[in-house]
């Protein structure tokens, strides 16, 4: 049975406060800090998210290049403006959550 709502994983470049704020809004979110995946390769980050059916959320431009994707994944939410506010990240991910399905996100990249 497939899930009906997006679940997120914030890589180490994303502030864990974003996860806290999204959880307060009822979203399923994990951060790299919470699961002890700091200072690991992009491949490990992507695999972790993929195995758990989570959209990886990142400011790391390496994820914006499909040639770098080593596994099938559940989506990448990429933020090109690394200096945006926490509020911006929260709002953008909340909008993505309400507008996309896990099926539409599969192996796709969204620039937020």
Secondary structure, 3 states (H helix, E strand, C coil): CCCCCCCEEECCCCCHHHHHHHHHCCCCEEECCCCCCCCCCHHHHHHHHHHCCCEEEECCHHHHCHHHCCCCCCCEEECCCCCCCHHHHHHHHHHHHHHCCHHHHCCCEEEC
